[in-house]
Amino acid sequence: MSKLDHKIDKWRLEEQEAPTMQDLGVESHYEKVKCPNCGSLQVAEVVESLPWYAYIHECDQCHYIIMESEWDVAGYVNIYVAGKITGLQYDEAKQRFINAASELSKMSGYSPIIPFENGLPPESDWLTHMKADLKLLLDCDAIGWCMSSCGLNRRNLIKSKKDEYTRNFI
């Protein structure tokens, strides 16, 4: 019996909430793909299934099943890194976001966007910053939360903003 089978059996016996793929020790990453049927762009999870990754995704728009042979990577997954800025020293807050963006940049296929890239000077008022930040957010594919020191917690998921999933940076 494999480690994965043992973990699944333990979960069934204890009648716990269903484990995530990360809870079972299965790695995954996300890619922006284009549906060959309707042409829509979306974020798809690629799951490690030894010895190769599993490339299969149901289109969010037309429900077409995209198989590996049709996998068309359409660029980086733009992730807006959100988190607390108000009440923090400017340099401290900026460094937290830079740390989170740096961790995401190391992961293949991700392009982090942070609120400090909104083009405004730091002395602009809160409302002006929020409007600019929301424009950045709406152009992204996913949202990440930047908390405490912004170290990356790889056990949490990034999924599409449309499906209201997030990734935690703690």
DSSP file (Angstrom, degrees, kcal/mol; ACC not computed):
  #  RESIDUE AA STRUCTURE BP1 BP2  ACC     N-H-->O    O-->H-N    N-H-->O    O-->H-N    TCO  KAPPA ALPHA  PHI   PSI    X-CA   Y-CA   Z-CA
    1    1 A M              0   0    0      0, 0.0     2,-0.0     0, 0.0     0, 0.0   0.000 360.0 360.0 360.0 131.7    0.0    0.0    0.0
    2    2 A S     >  -     0   0    0      1,-0.1     4,-2.3     4,-0.0     5,-0.2  -0.271 360.0-108.6 -77.0 166.1    1.4    3.4   -1.0
    3    3 A K  H  > S+     0   0    0      1,-0.2     4,-2.3     2,-0.2     5,-0.2   0.892 121.6  53.0 -59.3 -39.7    1.7    6.4    1.3
    4    4 A L  H  > S+     0   0    0      2,-0.2     4,-2.2     1,-0.2    -1,-0.2   0.923 108.4  48.5 -63.6 -45.3   -1.1    8.1   -0.6
    5    5 A D  H  > S+     0   0    0      1,-0.2     4,-2.6     2,-0.2    -1,-0.2   0.896 110.8  52.2 -60.9 -40.5   -3.4    5.0   -0.2
    6    6 A H  H  X S+     0   0    0     -4,-2.3     4,-2.4     2,-0.2    -1,-0.2   0.911 109.7  48.4 -62.4 -43.6   -2.6    5.0    3.5
    7    7 A K  H  X S+     0   0    0     -4,-2.3     4,-2.1     2,-0.2    -1,-0.2   0.898 112.2  48.8 -64.2 -40.9   -3.5    8.7    3.9
    8    8 A I  H  X S+     0   0    0     -4,-2.2     4,-2.2     2,-0.2    -2,-0.2   0.921 111.7  48.9 -65.8 -43.8   -6.8    8.2    2.0
    9    9 A D  H  X S+     0   0    0     -4,-2.6     4,-2.4     1,-0.2    -2,-0.2   0.903 110.7  51.1 -62.0 -41.4   -7.8    5.1    4.1
   10   10 A K  H  X S+     0   0    0     -4,-2.4     4,-2.0     1,-0.2    -1,-0.2   0.913 109.6  50.5 -61.3 -43.0   -7.0    7.0    7.3
   11   11 A W  H  X>S+     0   0    0     -4,-2.1     5,-1.4     1,-0.2     4,-0.6   0.910 110.7  48.9 -61.6 -43.0   -9.2    9.9    6.1
   12   12 A R  H ><5S+     0   0    0     -4,-2.2     3,-0.7     1,-0.2    -2,-0.2   0.902 111.3  49.5 -64.9 -41.4  -12.1    7.5    5.4
   13   13 A L  H 3<5S+     0   0    0     -4,-2.4    -1,-0.2     1,-0.2    -2,-0.2   0.872 113.4  45.2 -65.5 -37.9  -11.8    5.8    8.8
   14   14 A E  H 3<5S-     0   0    0     -4,-2.0    -1,-0.2    -5,-0.2    -2,-0.2   0.490 101.0-135.5 -86.6  -2.3  -11.8    9.1   10.7
   15   15 A E  T <<5 +     0   0    0     -3,-0.7    -3,-0.2    -4,-0.6     2,-0.1   0.882  47.8 159.5  48.6  46.9  -14.7   10.5    8.7
   16   16 A Q      < -     0   0    0     -5,-1.4    -1,-0.1     1,-0.2     2,-0.1  -0.345  51.3 -72.8 -88.5 173.1  -12.9   13.8    8.3
   17   17 A E        -     0   0    0      1,-0.1    -1,-0.2    -2,-0.1    -2,-0.0  -0.400  69.6 -84.9 -61.7 144.8  -13.4   16.5    5.8
   18   18 A A        -     0   0    0      1,-0.1    -1,-0.1    -3,-0.1     2,-0.1  -0.266  49.6-119.4 -56.7 133.0  -12.0   15.5    2.4
   19   19 A P        -     0   0    0      0, 0.0     2,-0.1     0, 0.0    -1,-0.1  -0.403  21.2-122.1 -73.8 150.7   -8.3   16.2    2.1
   20   20 A T     >  -     0   0    0      1,-0.1     4,-1.4    -2,-0.1     6,-0.2  -0.386  30.8-103.5 -80.1 168.7   -6.9   18.5   -0.5
   21   21 A M  T  4>S+     0   0    0      1,-0.2     5,-2.8     2,-0.2     3,-0.2   0.881 125.5  52.8 -60.6 -37.3   -4.4   17.3   -3.0
   22   22 A Q  T >45S+     0   0    0      1,-0.2     3,-1.5     3,-0.2    -1,-0.2   0.869 103.4  56.7 -67.3 -35.7   -1.7   19.2   -1.0
   23   23 A D  T 345S+     0   0    0      1,-0.3    -1,-0.2     2,-0.1    -2,-0.2   0.833 106.5  51.1 -61.6 -31.4   -2.8   17.4    2.2
   24   24 A L  T 3<5S-     0   0    0     -4,-1.4    -1,-0.3    -3,-0.2    -2,-0.2   0.406 123.2-107.1 -86.9   2.1   -2.2   14.1    0.4
   25   25 A G  T < 5S+     0   0    0     -3,-1.5     2,-0.6     1,-0.3    -3,-0.2   0.666  73.4 140.9  82.6  16.5    1.3   15.2   -0.6
   26   26 A V      < -     0   0    0     -5,-2.8    -1,-0.3    -6,-0.2     2,-0.2  -0.835  42.5-142.8 -96.4 124.1    0.4   15.7   -4.2
   27   27 A E        +     0   0    0     -2,-0.6    21,-3.0    -3,-0.1     2,-0.3  -0.484  24.3 171.1 -82.7 153.3    2.1   18.8   -5.8
   28   28 A S  E     -A   47   0A   0     19,-0.2     2,-0.3    -2,-0.2    19,-0.2  -0.972  14.1-168.1-152.3 165.5    0.4   21.0   -8.3
   29   29 A H  E     -A   46   0A   0     17,-2.0    17,-3.5    -2,-0.3     2,-0.4  -0.910  22.1-116.2-146.5 174.5    0.8   24.3  -10.2
   30   30 A Y  E     -A   45   0A   0     -2,-0.3     2,-0.3    78,-0.2    15,-0.2  -0.908  22.5-175.6-122.6 145.6   -1.4   26.5  -12.3
   31   31 A E  E     -A   44   0A   0     13,-2.4    13,-3.1    -2,-0.4     2,-0.6  -0.981  29.1-120.7-135.5 147.3   -1.2   27.6  -15.9
   32   32 A K  E     -A   43   0A   0     43,-0.9    42,-3.2    -2,-0.3    43,-0.4  -0.800  43.0-179.2 -86.4 124.1   -3.2   30.0  -18.0
   33   33 A V  E     -AB  42  73A   0      9,-3.0     9,-2.1    -2,-0.6     2,-0.5  -0.851  26.5-129.7-126.2 160.1   -4.7   28.0  -20.9
   34   34 A K  E     -A   41   0A   0     38,-1.8    38,-0.4    -2,-0.3     7,-0.2  -0.935  26.3-124.2-109.5 128.9   -6.9   28.6  -23.9
   35   35 A C     >  -     0   0    0      5,-2.4     4,-1.7    -2,-0.5    36,-0.1  -0.567  11.5-150.1 -71.3 127.1   -9.9   26.4  -24.5
   36   36 A P  T  4 S+     0   0    0      0, 0.0    -1,-0.2     0, 0.0    35,-0.0   0.690  93.4  50.4 -71.2 -16.7   -9.7   24.9  -28.0
   37   37 A N  T  4 S+     0   0    0      3,-0.1    -2,-0.0    27,-0.0    -3,-0.0   0.926 130.7   7.8 -87.1 -50.2  -13.5   24.8  -28.2
   38   38 A C  T  4 S-     0   0    0      2,-0.1    -1,-0.0    26,-0.0    -4,-0.0   0.537  90.9-125.1-113.1 -10.2  -14.6   28.3  -27.3
   39   39 A G     <  +     0   0    0     -4,-1.7     2,-0.1     1,-0.2     0, 0.0   0.494  55.4 149.2  82.4   2.8  -11.3   30.2  -27.1
   40   40 A S        -     0   0    0     -6,-0.1    -5,-2.4     1,-0.1     2,-0.4  -0.422  42.9-130.4 -73.9 147.2  -11.7   31.5  -23.6
   41   41 A L  E     +A   34   0A   0     -7,-0.2     2,-0.3    -2,-0.1    -7,-0.2  -0.781  38.8 154.0 -95.2 140.1   -8.7   32.0  -21.4
   42   42 A Q  E     -A   33   0A   0     -9,-2.1    -9,-3.0    -2,-0.4     2,-0.5  -0.977  45.5 -98.4-158.2 166.5   -8.7   30.6  -17.9
   43   43 A V  E     -A   32   0A   0     -2,-0.3     2,-0.4   -11,-0.2   117,-0.3  -0.815  39.3-170.1 -95.1 127.9   -6.5   29.3  -15.1
   44   44 A A  E     -A   31   0A   0    -13,-3.1   -13,-2.4    -2,-0.5     2,-0.4  -0.940  19.5-126.9-121.7 141.1   -6.1   25.5  -14.9
   45   45 A E  E     -A   30   0A   0     -2,-0.4     2,-0.6   -15,-0.2    11,-0.4  -0.702  15.8-156.8 -85.6 133.6   -4.6   23.3  -12.2
   46   46 A V  E     -A   29   0A   0    -17,-3.5   -17,-2.0    -2,-0.4     2,-0.4  -0.962  14.3-155.9-110.9 117.9   -1.9   20.9  -13.3
   47   47 A V  E     -AC  28  54A   0      7,-1.2     7,-3.8    -2,-0.6     2,-0.4  -0.776  16.5-120.1-102.6 136.2   -1.6   18.0  -10.8
   48   48 A E  E     + C   0  53A   0    -21,-3.0     2,-0.4    -2,-0.4     5,-0.2  -0.592  34.6 171.1 -71.8 124.3    1.5   15.8  -10.3
   49   49 A S  E >   - C   0  52A   0      3,-2.2     3,-1.8    -2,-0.4   -23,-0.0  -0.864  47.9 -82.2-135.7 100.7    0.7   12.2  -11.0
   50   50 A L  T 3  S+     0   0    0     -2,-0.4     3,-0.0     1,-0.4    -2,-0.0  -0.082 111.6  13.5 -51.0 137.3    3.9   10.2  -11.0
   51   51 A P  T 3  S+     0   0    0      0, 0.0    -1,-0.4     0, 0.0     2,-0.2  -0.994 135.4  16.7 -90.5   0.1    5.8   10.0  -13.2
   52   52 A W  E <  S-C   49   0A   0     -3,-1.8    -3,-2.2    -5,-0.0     2,-0.2  -0.773  79.8 -98.0-125.6 169.7    4.2   12.9  -15.2
   53   53 A Y  E     -C   48   0A   0     -2,-0.2     2,-0.6    -5,-0.2    -5,-0.3  -0.594  35.9-120.3 -83.3 150.8    1.8   15.7  -14.5
   54   54 A A  E     -C   47   0A   0     -7,-3.8    -7,-1.2    -2,-0.2     2,-0.8  -0.848  23.2-167.0 -95.9 117.2   -1.9   15.4  -15.3
   55   55 A Y        +     0   0    0     -2,-0.6    13,-0.5    -9,-0.2     2,-0.3  -0.834  37.5 123.7-106.4  93.2   -3.1   18.0  -17.9
   56   56 A I        +     0   0    0     -2,-0.8     2,-0.3   -11,-0.4    11,-0.2  -0.966  25.7 164.8-151.2 134.4   -6.9   17.9  -17.9
   57   57 A H  E     -D   66   0B   0      9,-1.8     9,-3.7    -2,-0.3     2,-0.5  -0.992  32.3-130.6-153.4 139.8   -9.3   20.7  -17.2
   58   58 A E  E     -D   65   0B   0     -2,-0.3     7,-0.2     7,-0.2     6,-0.1  -0.839  38.0-113.9 -92.7 126.6  -13.0   21.5  -17.8
   59   59 A C     >  -     0   0    0      5,-3.0     4,-1.1    -2,-0.5   -18,-0.0  -0.336  13.8-142.9 -60.6 133.4  -13.6   24.8  -19.5
   60   60 A D  T  4 S+     0   0    0      2,-0.1    -1,-0.1     1,-0.1   -18,-0.0   0.761  96.8  39.6 -67.7 -25.3  -15.3   27.3  -17.2
   61   61 A Q  T  4 S+     0   0    0      3,-0.1    -1,-0.1   -21,-0.1    -2,-0.0   0.931 133.4  11.9 -91.5 -55.2  -17.3   28.7  -20.2
   62   62 A C  T  4 S-     0   0    0      2,-0.1    -2,-0.1   -22,-0.0     3,-0.1   0.446  90.4-124.5-109.6  -2.4  -18.4   25.8  -22.4
   63   63 A H     <  +     0   0    0     -4,-1.1     2,-0.2     1,-0.2    -3,-0.1   0.653  53.5 157.6  65.7  18.1  -17.5   22.8  -20.1
   64   64 A Y        -     0   0    0     -6,-0.1    -5,-3.0     1,-0.1     2,-0.7  -0.512  45.8-121.5 -68.0 139.1  -15.3   21.3  -22.8
   65   65 A I  E     -D   58   0B   0     -7,-0.2     2,-0.6    -2,-0.2    -7,-0.2  -0.776  23.4-150.9 -88.3 114.2  -12.8   18.8  -21.4
   66   66 A I  E     -D   57   0B   0     -9,-3.7    -9,-1.8    -2,-0.7     2,-0.2  -0.766  15.0-162.5 -89.0 118.8   -9.3   20.1  -22.3
   67   67 A M    >   -     0   0    0     -2,-0.6     3,-1.6   -11,-0.2     4,-0.4  -0.481  33.9 -98.8 -97.2 169.2   -6.9   17.2  -22.6
   68   68 A E  G >  S+     0   0    0    -13,-0.5     3,-1.3     1,-0.3   -12,-0.1   0.860 121.1  58.2 -56.4 -39.8   -3.1   17.3  -22.6
   69   69 A S  G 3  S+     0   0    0      1,-0.3    -1,-0.3   -14,-0.1    -3,-0.0   0.705 112.1  41.9 -66.3 -18.2   -2.9   17.0  -26.4
   70   70 A E  G <  S+     0   0    0     -3,-1.6     2,-0.3     2,-0.0    -1,-0.3   0.359  81.7 132.7-106.3   2.3   -5.0   20.2  -26.7
   71   71 A W    <   -     0   0    0     -3,-1.3     2,-0.6    -4,-0.4   -36,-0.1  -0.393  31.0-178.7 -63.8 116.6   -3.2   22.1  -23.8
   72   72 A D        -     0   0    0    -38,-0.4   -38,-1.8    -2,-0.3     2,-0.3  -0.886  17.5-147.9-122.5  97.9   -2.4   25.6  -25.1
   73   73 A V  B     -B   33   0A   0     -2,-0.6   -40,-0.3   -40,-0.2     3,-0.1  -0.488  10.5-168.2 -68.9 128.9   -0.5   27.7  -22.5
   74   74 A A        -     0   0    0    -42,-3.2     2,-0.2     1,-0.3   -41,-0.2   0.042  48.3 -76.6-111.0  24.5   -1.6   31.3  -23.0
   75   75 A G  S    S-     0   0    0    -43,-0.4   -43,-0.9     2,-0.0    -1,-0.3  -0.693  74.9 -20.6 117.2-169.4    1.0   33.1  -20.9
   76   76 A Y        -     0   0    0     -2,-0.2     2,-0.8   -45,-0.1    34,-0.2  -0.399  57.4-115.7 -77.5 152.0    1.6   33.8  -17.2
   77   77 A V  E     -e  110   0C   0     32,-3.3    34,-2.6   -47,-0.2     2,-0.6  -0.816  32.1-142.9 -84.4 111.5   -1.0   33.6  -14.5
   78   78 A N  E     -e  111   0C   0     -2,-0.8    63,-2.4    32,-0.2    64,-1.7  -0.681  18.7-167.5 -80.0 119.9   -1.2   37.2  -13.2
   79   79 A I  E     -ef 112 142C   0     32,-1.9    34,-3.2    -2,-0.6     2,-0.6  -0.940  13.9-146.3-115.0 121.2   -1.7   37.1   -9.4
   80   80 A Y  E     -ef 113 143C   0     62,-2.6    64,-3.1    -2,-0.5     2,-0.9  -0.753  15.1-144.6 -82.6 121.4   -2.6   40.3   -7.6
   81   81 A V  E     - f   0 144C   0     32,-3.2     2,-0.2    -2,-0.6    64,-0.2  -0.794  24.4-173.9 -91.4 108.0   -1.0   40.1   -4.2
   82   82 A A  E     + f   0 145C   0     62,-3.9    64,-4.1    -2,-0.9     2,-0.3  -0.648  18.9 119.1-100.9 156.7   -3.5   41.7   -1.7
   83   83 A G  E     - f   0 146C   0     -2,-0.2     2,-0.2    62,-0.2    64,-0.1  -0.954  59.5 -44.2 167.3 179.1   -3.0   42.5    1.9
   84   84 A K        +     0   0    0     62,-0.7     3,-0.0    -2,-0.3    61,-0.0  -0.460  49.0 147.9 -72.9 132.5   -2.8   45.1    4.6
   85   85 A I    >   +     0   0    0     -2,-0.2     3,-2.2     3,-0.0    -1,-0.2   0.538  46.6  94.5-124.2 -43.7   -1.0   48.4    4.0
   86   86 A T  T 3  S+     0   0    0      1,-0.3     3,-0.1     7,-0.0    -2,-0.0  -0.277  94.1  18.6 -57.2 131.7   -3.0   50.9    6.0
   87   87 A G  T 3  S+     0   0    0      1,-0.3     2,-0.3    -3,-0.0    -1,-0.3   0.312 104.3 104.0  90.7  -8.6   -1.4   51.4    9.4
   88   88 A L  S <  S-     0   0    0     -3,-2.2    -1,-0.3     1,-0.1     2,-0.1  -0.714  83.3 -96.6-101.4 155.6    2.0   50.0    8.5
   89   89 A Q     >  -     0   0    0     -2,-0.3     4,-2.7     1,-0.1     5,-0.3  -0.489  37.2-122.1 -64.5 140.4    5.1   51.9    7.8
   90   90 A Y  H  > S+     0   0    0      1,-0.2     4,-2.7     2,-0.2     5,-0.2   0.913 109.9  46.2 -54.1 -50.4    5.4   52.4    4.0
   91   91 A D  H  > S+     0   0    0      1,-0.2     4,-2.1     2,-0.2    -1,-0.2   0.878 113.4  49.7 -63.8 -38.2    8.9   50.7    3.7
   92   92 A E  H  > S+     0   0    0      2,-0.2     4,-1.9     1,-0.2    -2,-0.2   0.940 113.5  45.1 -64.9 -47.9    7.8   47.8    5.9
   93   93 A A  H  X S+     0   0    0     -4,-2.7     4,-1.9     1,-0.2    -2,-0.2   0.924 113.0  50.6 -62.4 -45.0    4.6   47.2    3.9
   94   94 A K  H  X S+     0   0    0     -4,-2.7     4,-2.4    -5,-0.3    -1,-0.2   0.901 108.5  52.3 -61.3 -41.3    6.3   47.5    0.6
   95   95 A Q  H  X S+     0   0    0     -4,-2.1     4,-2.5     2,-0.2    -1,-0.2   0.880 106.3  54.1 -64.2 -37.8    9.0   45.0    1.7
   96   96 A R  H  X S+     0   0    0     -4,-1.9     4,-2.1     1,-0.2    -1,-0.2   0.930 111.9  44.2 -59.9 -45.4    6.3   42.4    2.7
   97   97 A F  H  X S+     0   0    0     -4,-1.9     4,-2.6     1,-0.2    -2,-0.2   0.881 111.7  52.3 -69.2 -37.7    4.8   42.6   -0.8
   98   98 A I  H  X S+     0   0    0     -4,-2.4     4,-2.5     2,-0.2    -1,-0.2   0.902 108.9  51.5 -63.7 -40.4    8.1   42.5   -2.5
   99   99 A N  H  X S+     0   0    0     -4,-2.5     4,-2.1     2,-0.2    -2,-0.2   0.926 111.7  46.4 -61.2 -45.4    9.0   39.3   -0.5
  100  100 A A  H  X S+     0   0    0     -4,-2.1     4,-2.2     1,-0.2    -2,-0.2   0.920 113.4  48.6 -63.9 -43.7    5.7   37.7   -1.6
  101  101 A A  H  X S+     0   0    0     -4,-2.6     4,-2.4     1,-0.2    -1,-0.2   0.881 109.1  53.9 -64.0 -37.9    6.2   38.7   -5.2
  102  102 A S  H  X S+     0   0    0     -4,-2.5     4,-1.1     2,-0.2    -1,-0.2   0.914 108.5  48.7 -62.6 -43.6    9.7   37.4   -5.1
  103  103 A E  H  X S+     0   0    0     -4,-2.1     4,-0.5     1,-0.2     3,-0.5   0.921 113.0  47.7 -62.3 -43.8    8.5   34.0   -3.9
  104  104 A L  H >< S+     0   0    0     -4,-2.2     3,-1.2     1,-0.2     6,-0.3   0.878 105.5  58.9 -65.1 -37.3    5.8   33.8   -6.6
  105  105 A S  H 3< S+     0   0    0     -4,-2.4    -1,-0.2     1,-0.3    -2,-0.2   0.789  98.6  59.7 -63.2 -27.3    8.3   34.8   -9.3
  106  106 A K  H 3< S+     0   0    0     -4,-1.1     2,-0.5    -3,-0.5    -1,-0.3   0.716  91.0  83.5 -72.5 -20.7   10.4   31.8   -8.4
  107  107 A M  S X< S-     0   0    0     -3,-1.2     3,-1.4    -4,-0.5   -78,-0.0  -0.729  93.2-108.5 -88.8 129.9    7.5   29.5   -9.3
  108  108 A S  T 3  S+     0   0    0     -2,-0.5   -78,-0.2     1,-0.2     3,-0.1  -0.278  96.2  16.2 -59.3 132.2    7.1   28.8  -13.0
  109  109 A G  T 3  S+     0   0    0      1,-0.2   -32,-3.3    -4,-0.1     2,-0.4   0.442  94.9 115.6  92.0   0.7    4.2   30.4  -14.8
  110  110 A Y  E <   -e   77   0C   0     -3,-1.4    -1,-0.2    -6,-0.3   -32,-0.2  -0.874  39.3-173.0-112.3 138.0    3.3   33.1  -12.2
  111  111 A S  E     -e   78   0C   0    -34,-2.6   -32,-1.9    -2,-0.4     2,-0.2  -0.906  19.7-150.4-125.4 101.2    3.5   36.9  -12.6
  112  112 A P  E     -e   79   0C   0      0, 0.0     2,-0.4     0, 0.0   -32,-0.2  -0.463   7.3-162.6 -77.2 142.8    2.8   38.7   -9.3
  113  113 A I  E     -e   80   0C   0    -34,-3.2   -32,-3.2    -2,-0.2    -2,-0.0  -0.992   8.9-165.7-121.4 126.8    1.3   42.2   -9.3
  114  114 A I    >   -     0   0    0     -2,-0.4     3,-2.2   -34,-0.2   -32,-0.1  -0.842  31.3-117.7-115.6 153.5    1.6   44.2   -6.1
  115  115 A P  G >  S+     0   0    0      0, 0.0     3,-1.4     0, 0.0    -1,-0.1   0.733 109.8  70.5 -60.6 -22.3   -0.4   47.4   -5.1
  116  116 A F  G 3  S+     0   0    0      1,-0.3     3,-0.3     2,-0.1   -22,-0.0   0.543  89.4  64.9 -72.4  -4.2    2.9   49.4   -5.0
  117  117 A E  G <   +     0   0    0     -3,-2.2    -1,-0.3     1,-0.2     0, 0.0   0.099  67.7 106.9-100.7  20.0    3.0   49.1   -8.8
  118  118 A N  S <  S-     0   0    0     -3,-1.4    -1,-0.2     2,-0.1    -2,-0.1   0.483  89.4-118.2 -81.4  -1.1   -0.2   51.2   -9.2
  119  119 A G  S    S+     0   0    0     -3,-0.3    -2,-0.1     1,-0.3    -1,-0.1   0.465  73.6 121.8  83.5   1.4    1.8   54.2  -10.5
  120  120 A L        -     0   0    0      9,-0.1    -1,-0.3     1,-0.1    -2,-0.1  -0.687  67.0-110.6 -97.5 150.5    0.8   56.5   -7.7
  121  121 A P    >   -     0   0    0      0, 0.0     3,-2.0     0, 0.0    -1,-0.1  -0.480  32.6-113.1 -72.0 151.9    3.1   58.3   -5.4
  122  122 A P  T 3  S+     0   0    0      0, 0.0     7,-0.1     0, 0.0    -2,-0.0   0.783 112.9  62.9 -57.0 -29.0    3.0   57.1   -1.7
  123  123 A E  T 3  S+     0   0    0      2,-0.0     3,-0.1     3,-0.0    -3,-0.0   0.510  75.9 115.0 -79.9  -2.4    1.5   60.4   -0.5
  124  124 A S  S <  S-     0   0    0     -3,-2.0    -4,-0.0     1,-0.1     5,-0.0  -0.313  77.4 -94.7 -62.5 152.4   -1.7   60.0   -2.6
  125  125 A D     >  -     0   0    0      1,-0.1     4,-2.0     4,-0.0     5,-0.2  -0.212  31.5-107.4 -71.4 163.1   -4.8   59.5   -0.4
  126  126 A W  H  > S+     0   0    0      1,-0.2     4,-2.8     2,-0.2     5,-0.2   0.885 116.3  51.9 -56.6 -47.5   -6.3   56.1    0.5
  127  127 A L  H  > S+     0   0    0      1,-0.2     4,-2.3     2,-0.2    -1,-0.2   0.891 108.9  50.4 -62.2 -41.1   -9.3   56.3   -1.9
  128  128 A T  H  > S+     0   0    0      2,-0.2     4,-2.0     1,-0.2    -1,-0.2   0.912 112.3  47.9 -63.0 -42.6   -7.1   57.2   -4.9
  129  129 A H  H  X S+     0   0    0     -4,-2.0     4,-3.0     1,-0.2    -2,-0.2   0.922 110.0  52.5 -63.0 -44.0   -4.9   54.2   -4.1
  130  130 A M  H  X S+     0   0    0     -4,-2.8     4,-2.5     1,-0.2    -2,-0.2   0.906 108.8  49.7 -61.2 -41.7   -7.8   51.9   -3.6
  131  131 A K  H  X S+     0   0    0     -4,-2.3     4,-1.6     2,-0.2    -1,-0.2   0.927 114.2  44.7 -62.4 -44.5   -9.3   52.8   -7.1
  132  132 A A  H  X S+     0   0    0     -4,-2.0     4,-1.8     1,-0.2    -2,-0.2   0.898 113.2  51.1 -65.7 -40.0   -5.9   52.2   -8.8
  133  133 A D  H  X S+     0   0    0     -4,-3.0     4,-2.6     1,-0.2    -2,-0.2   0.887 107.1  53.2 -65.8 -39.0   -5.4   49.0   -6.9
  134  134 A L  H  X S+     0   0    0     -4,-2.5     4,-2.4     2,-0.2    -1,-0.2   0.864 106.0  53.8 -65.0 -35.2   -8.8   47.7   -7.9
  135  135 A K  H  X S+     0   0    0     -4,-1.6     4,-0.8     2,-0.2    -1,-0.2   0.923 110.3  47.0 -63.3 -42.7   -8.0   48.4  -11.5
  136  136 A L  H >< S+     0   0    0     -4,-1.8     3,-0.8     1,-0.2     4,-0.3   0.933 111.8  51.5 -60.7 -45.6   -4.8   46.3  -11.1
  137  137 A L  H >< S+     0   0    0     -4,-2.6     3,-1.9     1,-0.2    -2,-0.2   0.902 104.5  55.4 -59.0 -45.2   -6.8   43.5   -9.4
  138  138 A L  H 3< S+     0   0    0     -4,-2.4    -1,-0.2     1,-0.3    -2,-0.2   0.711 104.0  55.3 -66.6 -19.3   -9.5   43.3  -12.1
  139  139 A D  T << S+     0   0    0     -4,-0.8    -1,-0.3    -3,-0.8    -2,-0.2   0.457  95.4  90.4 -89.0  -1.2   -6.8   42.7  -14.7
  140  140 A C    <   -     0   0    0     -3,-1.9   -61,-0.2    -4,-0.3     3,-0.1  -0.522  69.0-142.2 -95.7 163.0   -5.4   39.7  -12.8
  141  141 A D  S    S+     0   0    0    -63,-2.4    20,-2.8    -2,-0.2    21,-0.4   0.680  82.0  12.1 -92.8 -22.6   -6.3   36.0  -13.0
  142  142 A A  E     -f   79   0C   0    -64,-1.7   -62,-2.6    18,-0.2     2,-0.4  -0.942  67.0-126.7-151.2 166.3   -6.0   35.2   -9.3
  143  143 A I  E     -fg  80 166C   0     22,-0.5    24,-1.1    16,-0.4     2,-0.4  -0.963  16.6-168.1-122.2 137.6   -5.6   36.8   -5.9
  144  144 A G  E     -fg  81 167C   0    -64,-3.1   -62,-3.9    -2,-0.4     2,-0.5  -0.948  17.3-134.6-120.1 146.7   -3.0   36.1   -3.3
  145  145 A W  E     -fg  82 168C   0     22,-3.1    24,-1.9    -2,-0.4     2,-0.7  -0.890  10.8-154.4-104.8 127.7   -3.2   37.3    0.3
  146  146 A C  E     +fg  83 169C   0    -64,-4.1   -62,-0.7    -2,-0.5     2,-0.3  -0.893  26.6 162.6-102.6 112.8   -0.1   38.9    1.9
  147  147 A M    >   -     0   0    0     22,-2.3     3,-2.5    -2,-0.7     4,-0.2  -0.893  50.1 -18.4-130.6 160.4    0.0   38.5    5.7
  148  148 A S  T 3  S-     0   0    0     -2,-0.3    22,-0.1     1,-0.3   -52,-0.0  -0.175 133.0 -11.4  42.5-120.3    2.6   38.8    8.4
  149  149 A S  T 3  S-     0   0    0     21,-0.5    -1,-0.3   -50,-0.0    21,-0.1   0.494  90.8-123.3 -87.3  -1.8    6.1   38.4    6.8
  150  150 A C    <   +     0   0    0     -3,-2.5   -47,-0.2    19,-0.3    20,-0.2   0.733  50.4 161.7  67.9  25.5    4.6   37.3    3.4
  151  151 A G        -     0   0    0     -4,-0.2    19,-0.7    18,-0.1     2,-0.4  -0.501  46.9-102.9 -69.3 149.2    6.6   34.0    3.3
  152  152 A L  B     -H  169   0C   0     18,-0.2     2,-0.8    17,-0.2    17,-0.2  -0.609  25.7-158.8 -82.7 128.3    5.0   31.6    0.8
  153  153 A N    >   -     0   0    0     15,-0.9     3,-1.4    -2,-0.4    15,-0.3  -0.882   6.3-170.6-102.9 100.1    2.8   28.8    2.2
  154  154 A R  T 3  S+     0   0    0     -2,-0.8    -1,-0.1     1,-0.3    15,-0.0   0.581  74.2  75.2 -71.1 -10.0    2.8   26.3   -0.7
  155  155 A R  T 3  S+     0   0    0      2,-0.1    -1,-0.3    13,-0.1  -133,-0.2   0.701  84.3  78.3 -76.7 -17.3    0.1   24.1    0.9
  156  156 A N  S <  S-     0   0    0     -3,-1.4     2,-0.2    12,-0.2    11,-0.1  -0.536  81.8-116.8 -91.3 161.1   -2.6   26.6    0.0
  157  157 A L        -     0   0    0      9,-0.3     2,-0.5    -2,-0.2     9,-0.1  -0.623  10.4-152.7-101.4 151.5   -4.1   26.9   -3.4
  158  158 A I        +     0   0    0     -2,-0.2     2,-0.3     9,-0.1     9,-0.1  -0.993  30.4 161.6-111.4 128.1   -4.3   29.5   -6.1
  159  159 A K        -     0   0    0     -2,-0.5   -16,-0.4   -16,-0.2  -115,-0.1  -0.842  47.0 -59.2-135.7 177.7   -7.3   29.2   -8.3
  160  160 A S    > > -     0   0    0   -117,-0.3     5,-1.4    -2,-0.3     3,-0.7  -0.233  36.1-131.4 -66.4 145.5   -9.0   31.5  -10.6
  161  161 A K  G > 5S+     0   0    0    -20,-2.8     3,-1.8     1,-0.3    -1,-0.1   0.847 107.7  63.9 -59.0 -35.8  -10.4   34.8   -9.3
  162  162 A K  G 3 5S+     0   0    0    -21,-0.4    -1,-0.3     1,-0.3   -20,-0.1   0.856 102.8  46.9 -59.6 -36.6  -13.7   34.0  -11.0
  163  163 A D  G < 5S-     0   0    0     -3,-0.7    -1,-0.3     2,-0.1    -2,-0.2   0.360 114.5-120.6 -87.9   5.0  -14.1   30.9   -8.8
  164  164 A E  T < 5 +     0   0    0     -3,-1.8     2,-0.3     1,-0.2    -3,-0.2   0.831  61.5 144.5  60.9  38.2  -13.3   33.1   -5.7
  165  165 A Y      < -     0   0    0     -5,-1.4   -22,-0.5    -6,-0.1     2,-0.3  -0.711  26.1-169.8 -99.7 158.6  -10.3   31.1   -4.6
  166  166 A T  E     -g  143   0C   0     -2,-0.3     2,-0.4   -24,-0.1    -9,-0.3  -0.882  19.0-130.8-138.4 170.5   -7.2   32.6   -3.0
  167  167 A R  E     -g  144   0C   0    -24,-1.1   -22,-3.1    -2,-0.3     2,-0.4  -0.979  23.5-135.9-121.6 139.9   -3.7   31.7   -1.9
  168  168 A N  E     -g  145   0C   0     -2,-0.4   -15,-0.9   -15,-0.3     2,-0.6  -0.797  10.7-164.5 -98.6 138.3   -2.4   32.6    1.5
  169  169 A F  E      gH 146 152C   0    -24,-1.9   -22,-2.3    -2,-0.4   -19,-0.3  -0.959 360.0 360.0-116.8 107.3    1.0   34.1    2.1
  170  170 A I              0   0    0    -19,-0.7   -21,-0.5    -2,-0.6   -18,-0.2   0.389 360.0 360.0-126.3 360.0    1.8   33.7    5.8
